[in-house]
């Protein structure tokens, strides 16, 4: 046992550098601050774990979402009727990530989205929202990257939720609403 910051605690010492086990000791003045530090440490460990499992990275800053929105919009244009509307709305929903990034940076999201779409149509597929400059920038050059696994999982779950909502909506629309019958006049 050792005394650390005025308190006695047990310290596990690691002499072998090849060990796969590590202990991190965190202290704080308040429990809420301690919870924040613990959460940040956990997020960091999970980020490393994710990259160890699948090291693929994608450009961040909404670049992937705008790229997907453009591709899905093109697919939607080739479909007839309500199917086209649903596909285009899904593409529009993907634009929420760069829109929120632009809003949080205090910039006009419509202008930023317009610039992003123009850049992606020119072939600059790594262009995303740069919150520091308030414009758009090459996310790969700026080293603003997102793990592929996180993007894939988020997109898959969002798609599953949308499909579930559409199925429930179809089920509700296919049945006549219950409740008391209205008197005939």
C-alpha positions as CSV (number, residue, x, y, z in Angstrom):
1,X,0.0,0.0,0.0
2,X,1.0,3.6,-0.7
3,X,-0.2,7.0,0.2
4,X,-1.5,8.9,-2.8
5,X,-3.0,12.4,-2.4
6,X,-3.5,12.0,1.3
7,X,-5.2,8.6,1.2
8,X,-3.9,5.0,1.6
9,X,-4.5,2.8,-1.4
10,X,-3.2,-0.4,-3.0
11,X,-1.0,0.0,-6.0
12,X,-0.5,-2.8,-8.5
13,X,2.9,-2.3,-10.1
14,X,3.6,-3.6,-13.6
15,X,7.1,-4.7,-14.2
16,X,6.6,-6.6,-17.5
17,X,6.0,-4.3,-20.4
18,X,4.3,-7.0,-22.5
19,X,1.4,-7.3,-20.0
20,X,-2.1,-6.9,-21.4
21,X,-3.5,-5.6,-18.1
22,X,-3.4,-2.0,-16.8
23,X,-5.0,-0.2,-13.9
24,X,-5.9,3.5,-14.0
25,X,-6.4,5.4,-10.8
26,X,-8.6,8.5,-11.1
27,X,-9.4,10.9,-8.3
28,X,-11.6,14.0,-8.2
29,X,-13.0,16.6,-5.8
30,X,-16.6,15.8,-6.8
31,X,-18.5,12.7,-7.8
32,X,-19.9,14.4,-10.9
33,X,-16.5,15.4,-12.1
34,X,-15.3,11.9,-11.3
35,X,-18.1,10.4,-13.4
36,X,-17.1,12.7,-16.3
37,X,-13.5,11.6,-16.2
38,X,-14.5,8.0,-15.9
39,X,-16.8,8.4,-18.9
40,X,-14.1,10.1,-20.9
41,X,-11.6,7.4,-20.0
42,X,-14.1,4.7,-21.0
43,X,-14.8,6.4,-24.3
44,X,-11.1,6.5,-25.1
45,X,-10.6,2.9,-24.2
46,X,-13.6,1.9,-26.4
47,X,-12.2,4.0,-29.3
48,X,-8.9,2.2,-29.1
49,X,-10.7,-1.1,-28.9
50,X,-12.9,-0.3,-31.9
51,X,-9.8,0.7,-34.0
52,X,-8.0,-2.5,-33.0
53,X,-10.9,-4.6,-34.1
54,X,-11.4,-2.7,-37.4
55,X,-8.8,0.0,-38.3
56,X,-10.8,1.4,-41.3
57,X,-11.5,5.1,-41.0
58,X,-13.8,7.4,-43.0
59,X,-13.7,11.2,-43.4
60,X,-15.6,12.9,-40.7
61,X,-17.4,16.3,-40.5
62,X,-20.4,14.9,-42.3
63,X,-18.5,14.1,-45.5
64,X,-19.7,10.5,-45.6
65,X,-23.3,11.5,-44.9
66,X,-23.3,14.0,-47.8
67,X,-21.7,11.4,-50.1
68,X,-24.3,8.9,-49.2
69,X,-27.1,11.4,-49.5
70,X,-25.9,12.3,-53.1
71,X,-25.8,8.6,-54.1
72,X,-29.2,7.8,-52.5
73,X,-30.7,10.9,-54.2
74,X,-29.6,9.6,-57.6
75,X,-31.2,6.2,-56.9
76,X,-34.4,8.0,-55.8
77,X,-34.6,9.9,-59.1
78,X,-34.7,6.6,-61.0
79,X,-37.7,5.3,-59.0
80,X,-41.4,6.1,-59.6
81,X,-44.0,7.5,-57.3
82,X,-44.0,7.2,-53.5
83,X,-40.9,5.0,-53.6
84,X,-39.0,8.0,-55.0
85,X,-40.3,10.2,-52.2
86,X,-39.3,7.8,-49.5
87,X,-35.8,7.4,-50.9
88,X,-35.3,11.1,-51.3
89,X,-36.5,11.7,-47.7
90,X,-34.0,9.2,-46.5
91,X,-31.2,11.0,-48.4
92,X,-32.4,14.3,-46.8
93,X,-32.3,12.7,-43.3
94,X,-28.6,11.9,-43.8
95,X,-27.9,15.6,-44.2
96,X,-28.8,16.2,-40.6
97,X,-25.2,15.4,-39.4
98,X,-23.5,18.2,-41.4
99,X,-26.4,20.5,-40.8
100,X,-26.1,20.2,-37.0
101,X,-22.3,20.6,-37.3
102,X,-22.8,23.8,-39.2
103,X,-25.4,25.1,-36.7
104,X,-23.2,24.3,-33.8
105,X,-20.3,26.2,-35.4
106,X,-22.7,29.2,-35.7
107,X,-22.8,29.1,-39.5
108,X,-25.7,29.1,-42.0
109,X,-26.4,25.4,-42.5
110,X,-28.1,25.9,-45.8
111,X,-25.0,27.6,-47.3
112,X,-22.7,24.9,-45.8
113,X,-24.8,22.1,-47.2
114,X,-24.9,23.8,-50.6
115,X,-21.1,24.1,-50.6
116,X,-20.7,20.5,-49.5
117,X,-23.1,19.2,-52.2
118,X,-21.2,21.3,-54.9
119,X,-17.8,20.0,-53.7
120,X,-19.0,16.4,-53.7
121,X,-20.5,16.7,-57.1
122,X,-17.0,18.0,-58.3
123,X,-15.5,14.8,-56.9
124,X,-14.1,16.1,-53.6
125,X,-15.6,13.3,-51.6
126,X,-13.6,14.0,-48.5
127,X,-15.0,17.5,-48.0
128,X,-16.9,18.0,-44.7
129,X,-17.8,20.7,-42.2
130,X,-14.8,22.5,-40.7
131,X,-16.2,23.9,-37.4
132,X,-13.0,25.9,-36.7
133,X,-13.0,27.9,-39.9
134,X,-16.8,27.8,-40.3
135,X,-16.6,26.5,-43.9
136,X,-15.8,23.2,-45.5
137,X,-12.5,21.5,-45.7
138,X,-10.9,18.2,-46.7
139,X,-11.4,16.0,-43.7
140,X,-8.7,13.6,-44.6
141,X,-6.1,16.3,-44.8
142,X,-7.3,17.8,-41.6
143,X,-7.2,14.3,-39.9
144,X,-10.8,14.5,-38.9
145,X,-11.8,10.8,-39.2
146,X,-14.5,8.5,-37.9
147,X,-14.3,4.8,-37.4
148,X,-16.0,2.8,-40.1
149,X,-17.6,0.5,-37.5
150,X,-19.3,3.4,-35.8
151,X,-20.7,4.9,-39.0
152,X,-21.8,1.5,-40.2
153,X,-23.5,0.7,-36.9
154,X,-25.3,4.1,-36.7
155,X,-26.5,3.9,-40.3
156,X,-27.7,0.3,-39.9
157,X,-29.6,1.1,-36.7
158,X,-31.1,4.3,-38.1
159,X,-32.3,2.3,-41.2
160,X,-33.8,-0.4,-39.0
161,X,-35.7,2.2,-37.0
162,X,-37.0,3.9,-40.1
163,X,-38.2,0.5,-41.5
164,X,-39.9,-0.4,-38.2
165,X,-41.7,3.0,-38.1
166,X,-42.9,2.5,-41.7
167,X,-44.1,-1.0,-41.0
168,X,-46.1,0.2,-37.9
169,X,-47.5,3.1,-40.0
170,X,-48.6,0.6,-42.7
171,X,-50.2,-1.6,-40.1
172,X,-52.1,1.3,-38.6
173,X,-53.2,2.5,-42.0
174,X,-54.4,-0.9,-43.1
175,X,-56.8,-1.4,-40.2
176,X,-59.8,0.7,-39.5
177,X,-59.5,2.7,-36.3
178,X,-61.2,1.3,-33.3
179,X,-63.4,3.1,-30.8
180,X,-67.1,3.8,-30.5
181,X,-69.1,3.8,-33.6
182,X,-70.6,7.2,-34.5
183,X,-74.4,7.4,-34.6
184,X,-75.9,7.4,-38.1
185,X,-77.7,10.6,-38.9
